[in-house]
């Protein structure tokens, strides 16, 4: 998607990007190009918020939202699958929609869908921590004093990008409640300095071995990296809070998995 400030700018941009990109979609202006990017990010933010809300509603009813989504995906038209999780991360979806919210106020316009989606998505880490507390309580443990491992610092699978990752919020909330949080991520061996979470800088990923994992009272799957051996996780961890349905096909013990 390319827009130019002038027709000449558009042609120059097309020439440059055409060297590396096979399909270019020119639009009439820079404003349209930016609005297109915002629409795509807002579309995802709103739909992720919808399934996050349905996760809570269906969960209260004893219905597995993941099974519902899998069934809905069989419809050959009119449906696009989005999946719940512990919150939003990355440098686009959690941030870009609110550029439009800010700009819309100059034109006396409200962006209710954007703001409601933001409220729902940013509330997910607290939901995960509350479910972790329930899981620990079921094992006669309190959050205060428990060792909790967060699997996945990166905001999405199989990358090392942890910008705006909800895992930071999870660890912050756990620490506020008196827990001892740690993380495992094969793509992020050490936390780099960040503006939002400077207190975690220098923290290292724990080792992946049986003695280490057995030392945690609970494990939260925040990011479902393919490199993680989930069967070993099931064999070694007594209590697993799964926000990504990563354990769906893994052999587990009764009461071991808590979906969040």
C-alpha positions in Angstrom: 0.0 0.0 0.0 1.6 3.2 -1.2 0.5 6.8 -1.1 2.4 9.9 -2.2 2.3 13.5 -1.2 2.2 14.4 -4.9 1.8 12.3 -8.0 5.6 12.5 -8.5 6.2 11.3 -5.0 3.9 8.3 -5.6 5.8 7.3 -8.8 9.1 7.5 -7.0 7.8 5.4 -4.1 6.4 2.8 -6.5 9.8 2.6 -8.3 11.7 2.1 -5.0 9.3 -0.4 -3.4 8.9 -2.2 -6.7 12.5 -3.3 -6.5 11.7 -5.6 -3.6 7.9 -6.0 -3.5 6.0 -8.0 -6.2 2.5 -6.5 -5.7 2.1 -2.8 -5.0 -1.3 -1.1 -4.3 -1.1 2.6 -5.0 -3.7 4.9 -3.4 -4.6 8.5 -3.9 -2.8 10.0 -1.0 -0.6 9.5 2.1 -3.7 9.9 4.2 -5.5 7.1 2.5 -2.5 4.9 2.8 -2.2 5.6 6.6 -6.0 5.1 7.0 -5.7 1.8 5.3 -3.0 0.6 7.7 -5.2 1.8 10.6 -8.2 0.0 9.3 -6.3 -3.3 9.2 -4.9 -2.9 12.7 -8.3 -1.8 14.1 -10.0 -4.7 12.4 -7.7 -7.1 14.2 -7.8 -5.3 17.6 -11.6 -5.3 17.6 -12.0 -8.9 16.6 -9.4 -10.1 19.1 -11.3 -8.2 21.8 -14.5 -9.9 20.7 -13.0 -13.4 21.1 -11.4 -12.4 24.4 -14.8 -11.3 25.7 -16.4 -14.5 24.4 -13.7 -16.4 26.2 -14.9 -15.0 29.5 -18.6 -15.4 28.7 -18.3 -19.0 27.3 -15.9 -19.9 30.1 -18.5 -18.9 32.7 -21.0 -21.2 30.8 -18.6 -24.1 30.8 -18.0 -23.8 27.0 -14.6 -24.1 25.5 -14.1 -21.0 23.2 -11.3 -22.8 21.3 -13.6 -25.6 20.3 -16.2 -23.1 19.3 -13.7 -21.3 17.0 -12.6 -24.5 15.4 -16.2 -25.4 14.6 -16.9 -21.9 13.3 -13.9 -22.1 11.0 -15.6 -24.9 9.0 -18.0 -22.4 7.5 -16.6 -21.7 4.0 -17.6 -18.0 3.9 -18.4 -15.1 6.2 -16.1 -16.0 9.0 -12.5 -15.3 9.8 -10.9 -17.0 12.8 -9.4 -14.8 15.6 -8.0 -16.3 18.8 -8.0 -15.1 22.4 -4.9 -14.7 24.5 -3.3 -12.9 27.5 -3.4 -9.5 25.9 -2.1 -7.7 22.9 1.6 -7.0 22.0 3.8 -5.7 19.3 4.3 -2.2 17.9 1.1 -2.0 15.8 -2.1 -3.4 17.1 -2.0 -2.2 20.8 -0.9 1.3 19.7 -1.8 2.4 16.2 -5.7 2.4 16.6 -5.3 5.0 19.3 -3.6 7.4 16.8 -7.0 7.5 15.1 -8.8 8.0 18.5 -6.6 11.0 19.2 -7.1 12.5 15.7 -10.8 11.8 15.7 -11.3 14.2 18.6 -10.1 17.1 16.4 -13.2 16.4 14.3 -15.6 15.9 17.2 -15.8 12.2 16.5 -15.9 9.3 18.9 -14.2 5.9 18.4 -16.2 3.7 20.7 -15.3 0.4 19.1 -11.5 1.2 19.3 -11.7 2.3 22.9 -13.9 -0.6 24.1 -11.6 -3.1 22.3 -8.7 -1.5 24.1 -10.3 -1.9 27.5 -11.1 -5.5 26.9 -7.7 -6.5 25.5 -5.8 -4.6 28.3 -7.9 -6.4 30.9 -6.7 -9.8 29.8 -3.5 -10.0 31.9 -5.5 -9.4 35.0 -7.8 -12.2 34.0 -4.9 -14.6 33.5 -3.4 -13.7 36.9 -6.8 -14.3 38.6 -7.0 -17.7 36.9 -3.5 -18.4 38.1 -4.6 -17.5 41.6 -7.6 -19.9 41.3 -5.3 -22.7 40.0 -2.9 -22.2 43.0 -5.8 -22.0 45.5 -7.0 -25.4 44.2 -3.6 -26.8 45.2 -3.8 -25.0 48.6 -1.3 -22.4 47.7 -1.5 -18.6 47.7 -0.1 -16.3 45.0 1.9 -14.6 47.6 5.2 -16.6 47.9 4.5 -18.8 44.9 7.1 -19.2 42.1 5.4 -18.6 38.8 7.0 -19.2 35.4 5.8 -17.3 32.3 6.5 -19.1 29.1 7.1 -16.7 26.2 8.2 -13.2 26.6 7.9 -12.4 22.9 4.4 -11.1 22.0 3.9 -13.7 19.3 5.2 -17.2 18.5 8.6 -18.0 17.0 10.1 -14.4 17.1 12.2 -12.4 19.5 10.1 -9.3 19.4 8.9 -8.5 23.0 7.7 -4.9 22.4 4.4 -4.2 24.3 4.3 -7.9 25.3 1.6 -8.7 27.8 4.1 -11.0 29.5 5.6 -8.0 31.1 2.3 -7.0 32.5 1.8 -10.6 33.8 5.1 -10.5 35.6 4.4 -7.1 37.0 1.0 -8.2 38.3 2.4 -11.4 39.8 5.1 -9.5 41.5 2.6 -7.0 43.0 0.7 -9.9 44.5 3.9 -11.2 46.2 4.7 -14.0 43.7 8.2 -14.7 42.4 7.8 -14.5 38.6 10.4 -15.7 36.1 10.2 -16.4 32.4 11.4 -18.9 29.8 11.8 -17.9 26.1 14.3 -19.5 23.8 14.2 -16.4 21.6 14.8 -13.9 24.4 17.6 -15.2 26.5 18.0 -11.9 28.4 15.7 -8.9 28.7 17.0 -5.8 27.1 16.5 -2.3 28.6 13.0 -0.9 27.8 11.4 2.4 28.5 8.2 0.8 30.0 9.8 -2.0 32.1 13.3 -0.9 33.1 13.2 -3.0 36.3 13.3 -6.3 34.3 16.4 -5.3 32.3 19.1 -8.0 32.6 16.7 -10.7 33.8 17.6 -14.0 32.1 15.4 -16.8 30.8 15.5 -19.8 33.1 16.9 -23.1 31.9 14.6 -25.7 30.3 15.1 -28.8 32.4 13.1 -30.9 34.8 14.6 -29.7 38.1 14.0 -26.0 37.0 10.4 -26.5 35.9 9.5 -28.7 38.9 10.6 -25.8 41.1 7.7 -23.6 40.0 4.3 -23.7 41.6 2.6 -22.7 38.4 3.4 -22.1 34.8 1.6 -19.6 32.5 1.8 -20.2 28.8 1.7 -16.7 27.4 3.2 -17.4 24.0 3.0 -20.7 22.2 6.5 -21.0 20.7 6.9 -24.1 18.5 10.3 -24.7 20.0 8.8 -25.5 23.4 8.4 -29.1 24.3 4.9 -29.1 25.7 4.9 -32.8 26.6 7.9 -32.2 28.8 6.1 -29.3 30.3 3.1 -31.5 31.1 5.5 -34.2 32.6 7.4 -31.7 34.7 4.9 -29.0 35.8 2.1 -29.7 38.3 0.0 -26.7 37.4 -0.3 -25.1 34.0 -2.3 -22.0 33.0 -2.8 -22.1 29.3 -3.8 -18.9 27.5 -3.0 -20.2 24.0 -4.6 -23.7 23.9 -1.1 -25.0 23.5 -1.8 -28.1 25.6 -4.9 -29.2 23.7 -3.2 -32.2 22.0 -0.8 -33.0 24.9 -1.3 -35.8 27.3 -1.9 -34.2 30.7 -3.2 -35.2 34.2 -6.7 -34.4 35.6 -6.8 -30.9 37.0 -3.4 -30.0 35.7 -4.5 -27.5 33.0 -6.3 -24.3 33.6 -7.4 -22.4 30.5 -7.3 -18.6 30.8 
